[in-house]
Amino acid sequence: MESEFISTMVLTFKLAAVTTVILLIIGIPLASFLVFSKMRFKSIIETIVSMPLVLPPSVLGFYLLLAFSPASAIGSFLTEHGIRLAFSFEGLVIGSVLFSLPFMVHPIQSALSGVPKTIFEASYTLGKSKLQTMMRVILPSIRHGVISGIVLAFAHTVGEFGVILMIGGNIPDETRVASIAIYDEVESLNYALAHQYALTLFVVTFAILLLVYTLNKKSLGEIR
Amino acid sequence: MITVNIKKHLDTAEGVLEAHYELSITDGEFLTLFGSSGAGKTTLLRMIAGLEKPNSGVIDVDGEVWFDSERRINLPPQKRSIGFVFQDYALFPTMSVRENLLFAAENPAQRRTVDKLIDLVELSQLSDRLPATLSGGQKQRVALARALVRHPKILLLDEPLSALDPAMRTKLQDELSLIHSRLGVTTLLVSHDIAETVKLSDRLASVVSGRIERLCPPMEFFSPQTLSGKLQLIGEVLKIEEDFPAIIVTLLVGSSVVRTVLSSAEASELCVGGRAIISTKAFNPILIPLP
């Protein structure tokens, strides 16, 4: 029983960590695109990014499940190449990335849009490329936005339930994360274990958020 | 030698303006683009920097083509040897004064000049401070020093002193003049401040609705009548008050406010906000140095 508890918690935080890292890698370019692009269809992309905020998780989960099933075009292509996404950890990562996308993109987007245009231009006139400008000037000055994005995406993935239930099910060591386990234990009237999961999630997420906000406040204080 | 001959559509408050700038700047010259706001001075500066693209024309710097619409050449700002000082300073907030300058340096030789430049703008004591802890004048000096790190062929200054109080402005004008004479870097300044323009520039280009109307030494522009034996001051009319039978006109000359009495006929052509020359005859000036 105890080892199952630990492996479920490890899986939960592994999913959140992997999802957050992937979101960080795609979130920064995506946020920059949304801030700086003058493309006509930008608002469509902006809408898609924000959709998970209002869409029931079961809707996203349902369509992902259809897409992952071997009966669909995507699913059959993946199966041919030996990849199985439905009821697997990899599938959960994809679902979580889509579902937590706005939580990473929005804070970075709003921090980026607050950077004066002349900061970018000053760096360009000093001979620095767009990438150098981003890495050395812009990201350090919007780090509070990036940190908020990381925290929110991580915490949101830890707390995710609907999407995982739809595409992951409840396979120990593969797709059984803490939120699912709580539901499962309550269903089988095992309140003590449900409470153990719930309290752990509560304490750990509280501690992470508290730590990050404390650090963030300190680093903001340095600038001011 | 920098030659500019470019055209650009400008969207202004009064509608679309077909701007056409023709200008050549000699090496080491201090040239000021003078004119009211919305005349297109800053746009010209930004096009030389490569931050904005002209619709057509050529920008040539010492035989190197920076922009040529026919040959489809448009060097990005990174490839142009420029130093740009922005009106809002644009200092990098997470870097100290020294780090802001070091960021600009491209090689060890330039890195070694950083401390000299910090000395030159009198910021040695503050070199480890973050920009947010500096005053406006100090920030502007950092921005100026940073723009000089890469030994640019041309220094572009976009109203760099407009956000400062008059005393600080005067001090920085002196510094700018000193730095220009020491380093001899070709400088293009955007300004609408008469004192600044007269004090700093070798020549003035008067920009009116997207065109350079006159190119001449600043004194020739501001004080065309050179009558001997007269003291002439140029001021801005602040207030015109009627005090029967005369009229009292208040003018701003430099940073001093001057009041003078006129007849209503004499005052009829003056308007608040306009410029006027004050001159006196039979004059024996007394100059007393101030501490």
HADDOCK unambig.tbl for C-alpha pairs under 7 A between the chains (distance, minus, plus):
assign (segid A and resid 118 and name CA) (segid B and resid 90 and name CA) 5.63 0.50 0.50
assign (segid A and resid 119 and name CA) (segid B and resid 90 and name CA) 4.96 0.50 0.50
assign (segid A and resid 119 and name CA) (segid B and resid 91 and name CA) 6.87 0.50 0.50
assign (segid A and resid 119 and name CA) (segid B and resid 92 and name CA) 6.76 0.50 0.50
assign (segid A and resid 122 and name CA) (segid B and resid 90 and name CA) 6.37 0.50 0.50
assign (segid A and resid 124 and name CA) (segid B and resid 77 and name CA) 5.92 0.50 0.50
assign (segid A and resid 124 and name CA) (segid B and resid 78 and name CA) 5.33 0.50 0.50
assign (segid A and resid 125 and name CA) (segid B and resid 77 and name CA) 5.24 0.50 0.50
assign (segid A and resid 125 and name CA) (segid B and resid 78 and name CA) 5.49 0.50 0.50
assign (segid A and resid 125 and name CA) (segid B and resid 82 and name CA) 6.59 0.50 0.50
assign (segid A and resid 125 and name CA) (segid B and resid 83 and name CA) 6.64 0.50 0.50
assign (segid A and resid 125 and name CA) (segid B and resid 84 and name CA) 6.56 0.50 0.50
assign (segid A and resid 126 and name CA) (segid B and resid 78 and name CA) 6.53 0.50 0.50
assign (segid A and resid 126 and name CA) (segid B and resid 104 and name CA) 5.39 0.50 0.50
assign (segid A and resid 127 and name CA) (segid B and resid 78 and name CA) 3.87 0.50 0.50
assign (segid A and resid 127 and name CA) (segid B and resid 79 and name CA) 6.60 0.50 0.50
assign (segid A and resid 128 and name CA) (segid B and resid 78 and name CA) 6.14 0.50 0.50
assign (segid A and resid 137 and name CA) (segid B and resid 92 and name CA) 6.48 0.50 0.50
assign (segid A and resid 140 and name CA) (segid B and resid 94 and name CA) 6.56 0.50 0.50
assign (segid A and resid 141 and name CA) (segid B and resid 93 and name CA) 6.53 0.50 0.50
assign (segid A and resid 141 and name CA) (segid B and resid 94 and name CA) 5.89 0.50 0.50
assign (segid A and resid 223 and name CA) (segid B and resid 94 and name CA) 6.71 0.50 0.50
assign (segid A and resid 223 and name CA) (segid B and resid 132 and name CA) 6.64 0.50 0.50
assign (segid A and resid 224 and name CA) (segid B and resid 132 and name CA) 6.08 0.50 0.50
